[in-house]
Amino acid sequence: MGNVHDAHFADIGYDVGEKFSFMNSKTMHSLFASEPFVLKASLYNADSRESDFTFEDKKRWIPALFKRELYYGTDQSFVPIEIVDVRTIGFFLFTIGFTVYYVLFTVWGFIQLYHAGQLKLAWILSLIVLNVFGYGLFLLIRKKDNLVKIHS
């Protein structure tokens, strides 16, 4: 699955590959330097195995987990571009955030169960497995029990 950034990088990769003979290295360097997600780019002529042009952003260090390499080729050239993969960063942050939420809500639920005098294995498992729904079930049953006590 691609996104807008993938299409943008494809446009850059194919454009540089097709217009390489008309561009000088300063123009290509400024093109890649103006892109905030490009970490490294190279241009290989179809006839040679050595890079005709290489851009590398040495100002930023990004862990390998958050990098991705894209490859674009034309009849005349081959362009690999190493980028920052924002989807991986987003998934990583979501996972950390959800884990923190889940643990904190579970601890808070244990405290609520303790204060209600209902810290029993069934409610603990319900809270751990079902999280919000388990606590909601606890509140519904507790409310039902309170209504039964009032009417009797």
C-alpha atoms as an extended CHARMM CRD file, in Angstrom:
* protein
*
       152  EXT
         1         1  MET       CA              0.0000000000        0.0000000000        0.0000000000  PROA      1               0.0000000000
         2         2  GLY       CA              1.3490000000        3.3520000000       -0.9220000000  PROA      2               0.0000000000
         3         3  ASN       CA              0.5880000000        6.8570000000        0.1600000000  PROA      3               0.0000000000
         4         4  VAL       CA              1.0920000000       10.4160000000       -1.0530000000  PROA      4               0.0000000000
         5         5  HSD       CA              4.7580000000       10.3600000000       -0.0230000000  PROA      5               0.0000000000
         6         6  ASP       CA              5.4320000000        7.2180000000       -2.0580000000  PROA      6               0.0000000000
         7         7  ALA       CA              3.9480000000        8.8400000000       -5.1540000000  PROA      7               0.0000000000
         8         8  HSD       CA              5.9880000000       11.9880000000       -4.5200000000  PROA      8               0.0000000000
         9         9  PHE       CA              9.2240000000       10.0010000000       -4.1660000000  PROA      9               0.0000000000
        10        10  ALA       CA              8.3670000000        8.0390000000       -7.3090000000  PROA      10              0.0000000000
        11        11  ASP       CA              7.9440000000       11.3050000000       -9.2030000000  PROA      11              0.0000000000
        12        12  ILE       CA             11.3350000000       12.4960000000       -7.9400000000  PROA      12              0.0000000000
        13        13  GLY       CA             13.0520000000        9.1780000000       -8.6800000000  PROA      13              0.0000000000
        14        14  TYR       CA             11.7300000000        8.8720000000      -12.2140000000  PROA      14              0.0000000000
        15        15  ASP       CA             12.2060000000       12.5770000000      -12.9350000000  PROA      15              0.0000000000
        16        16  VAL       CA             15.8550000000       12.5000000000      -11.8260000000  PROA      16              0.0000000000
        17        17  GLY       CA             16.4350000000        9.2580000000      -13.7120000000  PROA      17              0.0000000000
        18        18  GLU       CA             15.0300000000       10.6230000000      -16.9630000000  PROA      18              0.0000000000
        19        19  LYS       CA             16.5550000000       14.1220000000      -16.7610000000  PROA      19              0.0000000000
        20        20  PHE       CA             19.9370000000       13.1370000000      -15.3370000000  PROA      20              0.0000000000
        21        21  SER       CA             21.8400000000       14.2250000000      -18.4360000000  PROA      21              0.0000000000
        22        22  PHE       CA             20.2590000000       17.7110000000      -18.2510000000  PROA      22              0.0000000000
        23        23  MET       CA             20.8710000000       18.2360000000      -14.5090000000  PROA      23              0.0000000000
        24        24  ASN       CA             24.1160000000       19.0880000000      -12.8000000000  PROA      24              0.0000000000
        25        25  SER       CA             25.0750000000       17.6190000000       -9.4210000000  PROA      25              0.0000000000
        26        26  LYS       CA             24.3310000000       20.8930000000       -7.5920000000  PROA      26              0.0000000000
        27        27  THR       CA             20.7460000000       20.9150000000       -8.8980000000  PROA      27              0.0000000000
        28        28  MET       CA             20.2110000000       17.2900000000       -7.8970000000  PROA      28              0.0000000000
        29        29  HSD       CA             21.7780000000       17.8480000000       -4.4850000000  PROA      29              0.0000000000
        30        30  SER       CA             19.4470000000       20.8000000000       -3.8100000000  PROA      30              0.0000000000
        31        31  LEU       CA             16.4810000000       18.7260000000       -5.0400000000  PROA      31              0.0000000000
        32        32  PHE       CA             17.1700000000       15.9280000000       -2.5480000000  PROA      32              0.0000000000
        33        33  ALA       CA             18.2460000000       18.3060000000        0.2470000000  PROA      33              0.0000000000
        34        34  SER       CA             14.8930000000       20.1130000000        0.0390000000  PROA      34              0.0000000000
        35        35  GLU       CA             13.0510000000       16.8650000000        0.7660000000  PROA      35              0.0000000000
        36        36  PRO       CA             12.7130000000       16.3880000000        4.5520000000  PROA      36              0.0000000000
        37        37  PHE       CA             12.2580000000       12.5860000000        4.4240000000  PROA      37              0.0000000000
        38        38  VAL       CA             15.1150000000       11.7360000000        2.0450000000  PROA      38              0.0000000000
        39        39  LEU       CA             18.1720000000       10.4240000000        3.8650000000  PROA      39              0.0000000000
        40        40  LYS       CA             20.1860000000        9.0660000000        0.9480000000  PROA      40              0.0000000000
        41        41  ALA       CA             19.8350000000        8.9040000000       -2.8120000000  PROA      41              0.0000000000
        42        42  SER       CA             22.0370000000        7.5970000000       -5.5810000000  PROA      42              0.0000000000
        43        43  LEU       CA             21.8390000000        7.6190000000       -9.3290000000  PROA      43              0.0000000000
        44        44  TYR       CA             23.2830000000        4.8100000000      -11.4110000000  PROA      44              0.0000000000
        45        45  ASN       CA             23.6170000000        4.9640000000      -15.1660000000  PROA      45              0.0000000000
        46        46  ALA       CA             22.2090000000        1.8510000000      -16.8320000000  PROA      46              0.0000000000
        47        47  ASP       CA             25.5920000000        1.1120000000      -18.4430000000  PROA      47              0.0000000000
        48        48  SER       CA             27.7950000000        1.3220000000      -15.3220000000  PROA      48              0.0000000000
        49        49  ARG       CA             27.7710000000       -0.2890000000      -11.8970000000  PROA      49              0.0000000000
        50        50  GLU       CA             29.2040000000        2.7360000000      -10.1280000000  PROA      50              0.0000000000
        51        51  SER       CA             27.1300000000        5.6220000000       -8.8330000000  PROA      51              0.0000000000
        52        52  ASP       CA             27.0920000000        8.7210000000      -11.0270000000  PROA      52              0.0000000000
        53        53  PHE       CA             25.6450000000       10.8240000000       -8.2130000000  PROA      53              0.0000000000
        54        54  THR       CA             25.1420000000       10.2620000000       -4.4740000000  PROA      54              0.0000000000
        55        55  PHE       CA             23.3460000000       12.4390000000       -1.9490000000  PROA      55              0.0000000000
        56        56  GLU       CA             23.5680000000       11.6540000000        1.7580000000  PROA      56              0.0000000000
        57        57  ASP       CA             22.0460000000       13.6610000000        4.6040000000  PROA      57              0.0000000000
        58        58  LYS       CA             24.5810000000       13.2590000000        7.4130000000  PROA      58              0.0000000000
        59        59  LYS       CA             22.8940000000       15.7910000000        9.7070000000  PROA      59              0.0000000000
        60        60  ARG       CA             20.3060000000       13.3270000000       11.0230000000  PROA      60              0.0000000000
        61        61  TRP       CA             20.6450000000        9.9080000000       12.5410000000  PROA      61              0.0000000000
        62        62  ILE       CA             17.5870000000        7.6990000000       12.1580000000  PROA      62              0.0000000000
        63        63  PRO       CA             17.4750000000        4.0930000000       13.4650000000  PROA      63              0.0000000000
        64        64  ALA       CA             17.3910000000        1.4410000000       10.7420000000  PROA      64              0.0000000000
        65        65  LEU       CA             13.9350000000        0.3730000000       11.9610000000  PROA      65              0.0000000000
        66        66  PHE       CA             12.4890000000        3.6730000000       10.7190000000  PROA      66              0.0000000000
        67        67  LYS       CA             14.1570000000        3.6900000000        7.3040000000  PROA      67              0.0000000000
        68        68  ARG       CA             12.9310000000        2.2820000000        4.0290000000  PROA      68              0.0000000000
        69        69  GLU       CA             14.5750000000        2.0670000000        0.6410000000  PROA      69              0.0000000000
        70        70  LEU       CA             12.6560000000        2.7390000000       -2.5510000000  PROA      70              0.0000000000
        71        71  TYR       CA             13.9500000000        1.8390000000       -6.0110000000  PROA      71              0.0000000000
        72        72  TYR       CA             13.0640000000        3.5210000000       -9.2850000000  PROA      72              0.0000000000
        73        73  GLY       CA             14.4200000000        2.6130000000      -12.6930000000  PROA      73              0.0000000000
        74        74  THR       CA             14.1480000000        3.8250000000      -16.2580000000  PROA      74              0.0000000000
        75        75  ASP       CA             15.7920000000        2.6340000000      -19.4430000000  PROA      75              0.0000000000
        76        76  GLN       CA             18.7230000000        4.9800000000      -18.8290000000  PROA      76              0.0000000000
        77        77  SER       CA             19.1640000000        4.9010000000      -15.0440000000  PROA      77              0.0000000000
        78        78  PHE       CA             18.4400000000        3.3460000000      -11.6580000000  PROA      78              0.0000000000
        79        79  VAL       CA             17.6610000000        5.4780000000       -8.5770000000  PROA      79              0.0000000000
        80        80  PRO       CA             17.5770000000        4.0190000000       -5.0320000000  PROA      80              0.0000000000
        81        81  ILE       CA             16.2310000000        6.4530000000       -2.4120000000  PROA      81              0.0000000000
        82        82  GLU       CA             16.4710000000        5.8280000000        1.3430000000  PROA      82              0.0000000000
        83        83  ILE       CA             13.6960000000        7.6130000000        3.2290000000  PROA      83              0.0000000000
        84        84  VAL       CA             12.2900000000        8.0040000000        6.7250000000  PROA      84              0.0000000000
        85        85  ASP       CA              9.2920000000        5.6630000000        6.9310000000  PROA      85              0.0000000000
        86        86  VAL       CA              6.6500000000        7.6930000000        8.7530000000  PROA      86              0.0000000000
        87        87  ARG       CA              4.2010000000        4.7800000000        8.7420000000  PROA      87              0.0000000000
        88        88  THR       CA              6.5800000000        2.6670000000       10.8330000000  PROA      88              0.0000000000
        89        89  ILE       CA              7.1400000000        5.5730000000       13.2270000000  PROA      89              0.0000000000
        90        90  GLY       CA              3.3760000000        6.0610000000       13.5350000000  PROA      90              0.0000000000
        91        91  PHE       CA              2.7570000000        2.3790000000       14.1980000000  PROA      91              0.0000000000
        92        92  PHE       CA              5.5810000000        2.3370000000       16.7720000000  PROA      92              0.0000000000
        93        93  LEU       CA              4.1520000000        5.3730000000       18.6110000000  PROA      93              0.0000000000
        94        94  PHE       CA              0.6300000000        3.9270000000       18.5040000000  PROA      94              0.0000000000
        95        95  THR       CA              1.8650000000        0.6510000000       19.9970000000  PROA      95              0.0000000000
        96        96  ILE       CA              3.6980000000        2.4300000000       22.8160000000  PROA      96              0.0000000000
        97        97  GLY       CA              0.7120000000        4.6900000000       23.5240000000  PROA      97              0.0000000000
        98        98  PHE       CA             -1.7900000000        1.8440000000       23.5170000000  PROA      98              0.0000000000
        99        99  THR       CA              0.4080000000       -0.2430000000       25.8320000000  PROA      99              0.0000000000
       100       100  VAL       CA              0.7540000000        2.6290000000       28.3050000000  PROA      100             0.0000000000
       101       101  TYR       CA             -3.0160000000        3.2340000000       28.2010000000  PROA      101             0.0000000000
       102       102  TYR       CA             -3.8240000000       -0.4690000000       28.6840000000  PROA      102             0.0000000000
       103       103  VAL       CA             -1.5030000000       -0.8720000000       31.6780000000  PROA      103             0.0000000000
       104       104  LEU       CA             -2.5980000000        2.3650000000       33.3720000000  PROA      104             0.0000000000
       105       105  PHE       CA             -6.3040000000        1.6530000000       32.8720000000  PROA      105             0.0000000000
       106       106  THR       CA             -5.8620000000       -1.8760000000       34.2220000000  PROA      106             0.0000000000
       107       107  VAL       CA             -4.0410000000       -0.6050000000       37.3310000000  PROA      107             0.0000000000
       108       108  TRP       CA             -6.7300000000        2.0590000000       37.8400000000  PROA      108             0.0000000000
       109       109  GLY       CA             -9.3980000000       -0.6360000000       37.4580000000  PROA      109             0.0000000000
       110       110  PHE       CA             -7.6740000000       -2.8060000000       40.0970000000  PROA      110             0.0000000000
       111       111  ILE       CA             -7.7100000000        0.1450000000       42.4790000000  PROA      111             0.0000000000
       112       112  GLN       CA            -11.4270000000        0.7170000000       41.8050000000  PROA      112             0.0000000000
       113       113  LEU       CA            -12.1800000000       -2.9800000000       42.3630000000  PROA      113             0.0000000000
       114       114  TYR       CA            -10.2170000000       -2.9240000000       45.6330000000  PROA      114             0.0000000000
       115       115  HSD       CA            -12.1080000000        0.1300000000       46.9290000000  PROA      115             0.0000000000
       116       116  ALA       CA            -15.4150000000       -1.4860000000       45.9730000000  PROA      116             0.0000000000
       117       117  GLY       CA            -14.4360000000       -4.6590000000       47.8630000000  PROA      117             0.0000000000
       118       118  GLN       CA            -14.7300000000       -6.7330000000       44.6890000000  PROA      118             0.0000000000
       119       119  LEU       CA            -11.0950000000       -7.6300000000       44.0270000000  PROA      119             0.0000000000
       120       120  LYS       CA            -11.9140000000      -11.1890000000       42.9590000000  PROA      120             0.0000000000
       121       121  LEU       CA            -10.2940000000      -13.3900000000       40.3320000000  PROA      121             0.0000000000
       122       122  ALA       CA            -13.2880000000      -13.1620000000       37.9590000000  PROA      122             0.0000000000
       123       123  TRP       CA            -13.2500000000       -9.3500000000       37.9840000000  PROA      123             0.0000000000
       124       124  ILE       CA             -9.4560000000       -9.2050000000       37.7070000000  PROA      124             0.0000000000
       125       125  LEU       CA             -9.4860000000      -11.4820000000       34.6550000000  PROA      125             0.0000000000
       126       126  SER       CA            -12.4040000000       -9.5580000000       33.1880000000  PROA      126             0.0000000000
       127       127  LEU       CA            -10.4950000000       -6.3120000000       33.5890000000  PROA      127             0.0000000000
       128       128  ILE       CA             -7.2560000000       -7.7130000000       32.1350000000  PROA      128             0.0000000000
       129       129  VAL       CA             -8.8670000000       -9.4460000000       29.1570000000  PROA      129             0.0000000000
       130       130  LEU       CA            -11.7100000000       -7.0540000000       28.3200000000  PROA      130             0.0000000000
       131       131  ASN       CA            -10.2360000000       -3.8160000000       29.7370000000  PROA      131             0.0000000000
       132       132  VAL       CA            -12.8960000000       -1.0750000000       29.3390000000  PROA      132             0.0000000000
       133       133  PHE       CA            -15.6670000000       -3.5590000000       28.5860000000  PROA      133             0.0000000000
       134       134  GLY       CA            -14.7550000000       -5.6000000000       31.6640000000  PROA      134             0.0000000000
       135       135  TYR       CA            -14.9150000000       -2.5070000000       33.8510000000  PROA      135             0.0000000000
       136       136  GLY       CA            -18.2110000000       -1.5160000000       32.2050000000  PROA      136             0.0000000000
       137       137  LEU       CA            -19.5950000000       -4.9860000000       32.9820000000  PROA      137             0.0000000000
       138       138  PHE       CA            -18.4750000000       -4.5520000000       36.6000000000  PROA      138             0.0000000000
       139       139  LEU       CA            -20.2870000000       -1.1820000000       36.7870000000  PROA      139             0.0000000000
       140       140  LEU       CA            -23.4900000000       -2.6240000000       35.2730000000  PROA      140             0.0000000000
       141       141  ILE       CA            -23.5800000000       -5.5630000000       37.6820000000  PROA      141             0.0000000000
       142       142  ARG       CA            -22.7080000000       -3.3110000000       40.6200000000  PROA      142             0.0000000000
       143       143  LYS       CA            -25.4990000000       -0.8970000000       39.6380000000  PROA      143             0.0000000000
       144       144  LYS       CA            -27.9390000000       -3.8200000000       39.2890000000  PROA      144             0.0000000000
       145       145  ASP       CA            -26.9260000000       -5.1430000000       42.7260000000  PROA      145             0.0000000000
       146       146  ASN       CA            -27.4180000000       -1.6880000000       44.2510000000  PROA      146             0.0000000000
       147       147  LEU       CA            -30.9060000000       -1.4180000000       42.7110000000  PROA      147             0.0000000000
       148       148  VAL       CA            -31.8250000000       -4.8680000000       44.0710000000  PROA      148             0.0000000000
       149       149  LYS       CA            -30.6220000000       -3.8480000000       47.5740000000  PROA      149             0.0000000000
       150       150  ILE       CA            -32.6600000000       -0.6260000000       47.4400000000  PROA      150             0.0000000000
       151       151  HSD       CA            -35.8810000000       -2.4100000000       46.4290000000  PROA      151             0.0000000000
       152       152  SER       CA            -35.5860000000       -5.1610000000       49.0100000000  PROA      152             0.0000000000
